[in-house]
């Protein structure tokens, strides 16, 4: 799985204005990307996240990280 490209990972992320208030979610789930990124920021491991959300795969968590990286690769946006 280490060879999975960013494009393949990002295919796992869906933004649908009719679902989850338009927030980015993991394909096939109503789990927000921001929720998973927040769990990682709080110190949870990928294994802990997969235990908490048994329908997810490691690649889904990696997709959330790739999505966050893609969002931050552009110009600075003040989020304060």
DSSP file (Angstrom, degrees, kcal/mol; ACC not computed):
  #  RESIDUE AA STRUCTURE BP1 BP2  ACC     N-H-->O    O-->H-N    N-H-->O    O-->H-N    TCO  KAPPA ALPHA  PHI   PSI    X-CA   Y-CA   Z-CA
    1    1 A X    >         0   0    0      0, 0.0     3,-2.1     0, 0.0     0, 0.0   0.000 360.0 360.0 360.0 -19.5    0.0    0.0    0.0
    2    2 A X  T 3   +     0   0    0      1,-0.3     0, 0.0     0, 0.0     0, 0.0   0.738 360.0  60.3 -58.8 -22.5    3.0    2.3    0.4
    3    3 A X  T 3  S+     0   0    0      2,-0.0    -1,-0.3     0, 0.0     2,-0.3   0.375  72.5 126.0 -88.2   5.7    3.0    2.9   -3.3
    4    4 A X    <   -     0   0    0     -3,-2.1     2,-0.0     1,-0.1     0, 0.0  -0.478  59.1-128.9 -67.9 127.2   -0.5    4.3   -3.5
    5    5 A X     >  -     0   0    0     -2,-0.3     4,-2.4     1,-0.1     5,-0.2  -0.271  16.8-112.7 -74.2 161.3   -0.4    7.7   -5.2
    6    6 A X  H  > S+     0   0    0      1,-0.2     4,-3.3     2,-0.2     5,-0.2   0.889 118.9  56.1 -58.4 -39.2   -1.9   10.9   -3.8
    7    7 A X  H  > S+     0   0    0      1,-0.2     4,-1.2     2,-0.2    -1,-0.2   0.920 108.3  46.6 -61.6 -43.2   -4.4   10.8   -6.7
    8    8 A X  H  4 S+     0   0    0      2,-0.2     4,-0.3     1,-0.2    -1,-0.2   0.899 114.3  48.1 -65.6 -39.9   -5.6    7.3   -5.7
    9    9 A X  H >< S+     0   0    0     -4,-2.4     3,-2.0     1,-0.2    -2,-0.2   0.935 108.6  53.3 -64.5 -45.1   -5.8    8.3   -2.1
   10   10 A X  H >< S+     0   0    0     -4,-3.3     3,-1.6     1,-0.3    -1,-0.2   0.723  93.8  71.2 -66.9 -19.9   -7.7   11.5   -2.9
   11   11 A X  T 3< S+     0   0    0     -4,-1.2    -1,-0.3     1,-0.3    -2,-0.2   0.704  90.1  63.4 -64.3 -17.9  -10.2    9.4   -4.8
   12   12 A X  T <  S+     0   0    0     -3,-2.0    15,-4.1    -4,-0.3     2,-0.4   0.564  89.8  82.3 -81.7  -9.2  -11.3    8.1   -1.4
   13   13 A X  E <   -A   26   0A   0     -3,-1.6     2,-0.4    13,-0.2    13,-0.2  -0.835  61.2-170.2-103.7 134.3  -12.4   11.6   -0.4
   14   14 A X  E     -A   25   0A   0     11,-2.9    11,-3.0    -2,-0.4     2,-0.5  -0.964  13.8-166.4-125.3 137.0  -15.8   13.0   -1.4
   15   15 A X  E     +A   24   0A   0     -2,-0.4     2,-0.5     9,-0.2     9,-0.2  -0.960  19.2 167.4-121.9 111.7  -17.3   16.4   -1.1
   16   16 A X    >   -     0   0    0      7,-0.5     3,-2.2    -2,-0.5     6,-0.8  -0.982  31.6-149.7-127.3 118.0  -21.0   16.4   -1.7
   17   17 A X  T 3  S+     0   0    0     -2,-0.5     4,-0.1     1,-0.3    -1,-0.1   0.716  99.7  55.4 -61.0 -18.8  -23.1   19.5   -0.8
   18   18 A X  T 3  S+     0   0    0      3,-0.1     2,-0.4     4,-0.1    -1,-0.3   0.390 103.7  63.4 -93.4   3.4  -26.1   17.2    0.0
   19   19 A X  S X  S-     0   0    0     -3,-2.2     3,-2.1     1,-0.1    -3,-0.4  -0.991 113.8  -7.7-132.4 135.8  -24.1   15.1    2.5
   20   20 A X  G >  S-     0   0    0     -2,-0.4     3,-1.7     1,-0.3    -1,-0.1   0.800 120.5 -66.2  54.2  33.5  -22.6   16.1    5.8
   21   21 A X  G 3  S-     0   0    0      1,-0.3    -1,-0.3    -4,-0.1    -4,-0.1   0.745  93.8 -59.7  63.6  23.1  -23.3   19.8    5.2
   22   22 A X  G <  S+     0   0    0     -3,-2.1    -1,-0.3    -6,-0.8    -2,-0.2   0.507  97.9 144.4  83.9   4.0  -20.8   19.8    2.3
   23   23 A X    <   -     0   0    0     -3,-1.7    -7,-0.5    -4,-0.3    -1,-0.3  -0.429  61.2 -95.6 -73.8 151.4  -17.9   18.7    4.4
   24   24 A X  E     +A   15   0A   0     -9,-0.2     9,-2.6    -2,-0.1    10,-0.5  -0.497  52.7 179.9 -66.0 130.4  -15.2   16.4    3.0
   25   25 A X  E     -AB  14  32A   0    -11,-3.0   -11,-2.9     7,-0.3     2,-0.5  -0.827  35.0 -94.6-128.3 167.5  -16.0   12.8    4.0
   26   26 A X  E >   -A   13   0A   0      5,-1.9     3,-2.3    -2,-0.3     5,-0.4  -0.735  55.9 -97.0 -84.4 129.1  -14.4    9.4    3.4
   27   27 A X  T 3  S+     0   0    0    -15,-4.1     3,-0.1    -2,-0.5    -1,-0.1  -0.130 109.2  15.2 -48.5 131.1  -16.1    7.7    0.4
   28   28 A X  T 3  S+     0   0    0      1,-0.3     2,-0.3    -3,-0.0    -1,-0.3   0.456 119.6  75.3  82.9   1.1  -18.8    5.3    1.5
   29   29 A X  S <  S-     0   0    0     -3,-2.3    -1,-0.3     2,-0.1    -4,-0.0  -0.886  74.9-133.6-136.1 165.0  -18.9    6.8    5.0
   30   30 A X        +     0   0    0     -2,-0.3     2,-0.6    -3,-0.1    -3,-0.1  -0.080  66.1 126.5-107.2  31.0  -20.3    9.9    6.7
   31   31 A X        -     0   0    0     -5,-0.4    -5,-1.9     3,-0.0    -2,-0.1  -0.808  59.7-128.3 -94.0 121.4  -17.1   10.3    8.6
   32   32 A X  B  >  -B   25   0A   0     -2,-0.6     4,-1.5    -7,-0.2    -7,-0.3  -0.384   5.0-135.4 -69.7 142.9  -15.6   13.8    8.1
   33   33 A X  H  > S+     0   0    0     -9,-2.6     4,-2.6     1,-0.2     5,-0.2   0.900 108.6  57.3 -59.1 -42.1  -12.0   14.2    7.0
   34   34 A X  H  > S+     0   0    0    -10,-0.5     4,-2.3     1,-0.2    -1,-0.2   0.833 101.6  55.7 -61.9 -32.4  -11.7   16.9    9.7
   35   35 A X  H  > S+     0   0    0      2,-0.2     4,-2.2     1,-0.2    -1,-0.2   0.936 110.3  44.1 -64.5 -46.1  -12.8   14.4   12.4
   36   36 A X  H  X S+     0   0    0     -4,-1.5     4,-2.3     2,-0.2    -2,-0.2   0.913 113.8  49.8 -66.6 -42.5  -10.0   11.9   11.5
   37   37 A X  H  X S+     0   0    0     -4,-2.6     4,-2.5     1,-0.2    -1,-0.2   0.892 110.4  51.5 -63.0 -38.3   -7.4   14.7   11.2
   38   38 A X  H  X S+     0   0    0     -4,-2.3     4,-1.9    -5,-0.2    -2,-0.2   0.896 107.7  51.7 -63.9 -40.6   -8.5   15.9   14.6
   39   39 A X  H  <>S+     0   0    0     -4,-2.2     5,-2.3     2,-0.2     4,-0.3   0.915 111.3  47.6 -62.0 -42.8   -8.2   12.5   16.1
   40   40 A X  H ><5S+     0   0    0     -4,-2.3     3,-1.6     1,-0.2    -2,-0.2   0.920 110.4  51.9 -63.3 -43.1   -4.6   12.3   14.7
   41   41 A X  H 3<5S+     0   0    0     -4,-2.5    -1,-0.2     1,-0.3    -2,-0.2   0.823 104.1  58.0 -62.4 -31.4   -3.8   15.7   16.1
   42   42 A X  T 3<5S-     0   0    0     -4,-1.9    -1,-0.3    -5,-0.2    -2,-0.2   0.525 127.6-100.0 -76.9  -4.7   -5.1   14.6   19.5
   43   43 A X  T < 5S+     0   0    0     -3,-1.6    -3,-0.2     1,-0.3    -2,-0.1   0.480  70.6 149.1 102.8   2.8   -2.5   11.8   19.4
   44   44 A X      < -     0   0    0     -5,-2.3    -1,-0.3    -6,-0.2     2,-0.2  -0.424  42.1-128.9 -67.8 145.9   -4.5    8.8   18.3
   45   45 A X     >  -     0   0    0      1,-0.1     4,-2.2    -2,-0.1     5,-0.2  -0.488  22.2-109.7 -86.7 164.4   -2.7    6.3   16.3
   46   46 A X  H  > S+     0   0    0      1,-0.2     4,-2.6     2,-0.2     5,-0.2   0.904 121.2  54.5 -59.5 -40.7   -3.9    4.9   13.0
   47   47 A X  H  > S+     0   0    0      1,-0.2     4,-1.8     2,-0.2    -1,-0.2   0.897 107.4  49.4 -60.6 -41.4   -4.6    1.6   14.7
   48   48 A X  H  > S+     0   0    0      2,-0.2     4,-2.2     1,-0.2    -1,-0.2   0.898 111.0  49.6 -65.1 -40.4   -6.7    3.3   17.4
   49   49 A X  H  X S+     0   0    0     -4,-2.2     4,-2.3     1,-0.2    -2,-0.2   0.919 109.9  50.7 -64.5 -43.1   -8.7    5.2   14.7
   50   50 A X  H  < S+     0   0    0     -4,-2.6     6,-0.2     1,-0.2    -1,-0.2   0.837 110.7  49.8 -65.0 -31.9   -9.3    1.9   12.8
   51   51 A X  H  < S+     0   0    0     -4,-1.8     3,-0.5    -5,-0.2    -1,-0.2   0.888 112.6  46.6 -70.0 -39.5  -10.5    0.3   16.0
   52   52 A X  H  < S+     0   0    0     -4,-2.2     2,-0.4     1,-0.3    -2,-0.2   0.826 124.8  32.3 -71.7 -32.1  -12.9    3.2   16.7
   53   53 A X  S >< S-     0   0    0     -4,-2.3     3,-2.3    -5,-0.2    -1,-0.3  -0.728  72.3-179.5-125.3  79.3  -14.2    3.2   13.1
   54   54 A X  T 3  S+     0   0    0     -3,-0.5    -1,-0.1    -2,-0.4    -4,-0.1   0.657  75.8  64.6 -61.8 -17.4  -14.0   -0.5   12.0
   55   55 A X  T 3  S+     0   0    0      2,-0.1    -1,-0.3    -4,-0.0     2,-0.1   0.620  88.3  90.0 -78.9 -11.7  -15.4    0.3    8.5
   56   56 A X    <   -     0   0    0     -3,-2.3     2,-0.3    -6,-0.2    -3,-0.0  -0.460  64.1-147.6 -85.8 157.7  -12.3    2.3    7.7
   57   57 A X    >>  -     0   0    0     -2,-0.1     4,-1.4     1,-0.1     3,-1.0  -0.803  31.3-107.5-114.9 161.3   -9.1    1.1    6.1
   58   58 A X  H 3> S+     0   0    0     -2,-0.3     4,-2.4     1,-0.3     3,-0.2   0.885 120.7  59.3 -55.1 -38.9   -5.6    2.4    6.7
   59   59 A X  H 3> S+     0   0    0      1,-0.2     4,-2.1     2,-0.2    -1,-0.3   0.812  99.2  58.0 -62.4 -29.4   -5.7    4.0    3.2
   60   60 A X  H <> S+     0   0    0     -3,-1.0     4,-1.7     2,-0.2    -1,-0.2   0.916 107.7  45.9 -65.8 -42.0   -8.8    6.0    4.3
   61   61 A X  H  X S+     0   0    0     -4,-1.4     4,-1.8    -3,-0.2    -2,-0.2   0.921 112.9  49.9 -65.9 -43.2   -6.8    7.6    7.1
   62   62 A X  H  X S+     0   0    0     -4,-2.4     4,-2.6     1,-0.2    -1,-0.2   0.863 107.0  56.2 -62.3 -34.7   -3.9    8.2    4.7
   63   63 A X  H  X S+     0   0    0     -4,-2.1     4,-2.6     2,-0.2    -1,-0.2   0.887 104.3  52.6 -64.4 -38.8   -6.3    9.8    2.3
   64   64 A X  H  X S+     0   0    0     -4,-1.7     4,-2.4     2,-0.2    -1,-0.2   0.915 110.6  47.4 -62.3 -42.0   -7.4   12.2    5.0
   65   65 A X  H  X S+     0   0    0     -4,-1.8     4,-2.5     2,-0.2    -2,-0.2   0.921 112.2  49.5 -65.1 -43.4   -3.8   13.2    5.6
   66   66 A X  H  X S+     0   0    0     -4,-2.6     4,-2.4     2,-0.2    -2,-0.2   0.888 110.3  51.4 -62.5 -39.1   -3.2   13.6    1.8
   67   67 A X  H  X S+     0   0    0     -4,-2.6     4,-2.3     2,-0.2    -2,-0.2   0.931 110.8  47.7 -63.6 -46.0   -6.3   15.8    1.6
   68   68 A X  H  X S+     0   0    0     -4,-2.4     4,-1.6     1,-0.2    -2,-0.2   0.892 111.7  50.8 -61.3 -40.3   -5.1   18.0    4.4
   69   69 A X  H  < S+     0   0    0     -4,-2.5     4,-0.5     1,-0.2    -1,-0.2   0.903 109.2  50.9 -64.1 -41.2   -1.7   18.3    2.8
   70   70 A X  H >< S+     0   0    0     -4,-2.4     3,-1.0     1,-0.2     4,-0.3   0.908 109.2  51.4 -63.7 -41.3   -3.3   19.2   -0.5
   71   71 A X  H >< S+     0   0    0     -4,-2.3     3,-0.6     1,-0.2    -1,-0.2   0.839 111.3  47.5 -64.7 -32.6   -5.3   21.9    1.2
   72   72 A X  T 3< S+     0   0    0     -4,-1.6    -1,-0.2     1,-0.2    -2,-0.2   0.445  91.3  80.4 -90.9   1.3   -2.3   23.4    2.8
   73   73 A X  T <  S+     0   0    0     -3,-1.0    -1,-0.2    -4,-0.5    -2,-0.1   0.585  86.4  69.0 -82.9  -7.9   -0.1   23.5   -0.3
   74   74 A X  S <  S-     0   0    0     -3,-0.6     3,-0.1    -4,-0.3    -3,-0.0  -0.059 102.9 -42.5 -93.3-162.7   -1.8   26.7   -1.5
   75   75 A X  S    S-     0   0    0      1,-0.1    -1,-0.2    -2,-0.0     2,-0.1  -0.200  74.5 -85.0 -62.5 154.7   -1.6   30.2   -0.3
   76   76 A X        -     0   0    0     -3,-0.1     2,-0.4     1,-0.0    -1,-0.1  -0.345  41.7-167.4 -61.7 136.6   -1.9   30.9    3.5
   77   77 A X        -     0   0    0     -3,-0.1     2,-0.5    -2,-0.1    -1,-0.0  -0.991  20.7-130.5-127.7 122.1   -5.4   31.2    4.9
   78   78 A X        +     0   0    0     -2,-0.4    -2,-0.0     1,-0.1     0, 0.0  -0.606  25.6 179.1 -73.6 117.8   -5.8   32.6    8.4
   79   79 A X              0   0    0     -2,-0.5    -1,-0.1     1,-0.2     0, 0.0   0.307 360.0 360.0-103.0   7.7   -8.0   30.1   10.3
   80   80 A X              0   0    0      0, 0.0    -1,-0.2     0, 0.0    -2,-0.1   0.481 360.0 360.0 -73.8 360.0   -8.0   32.0   13.6
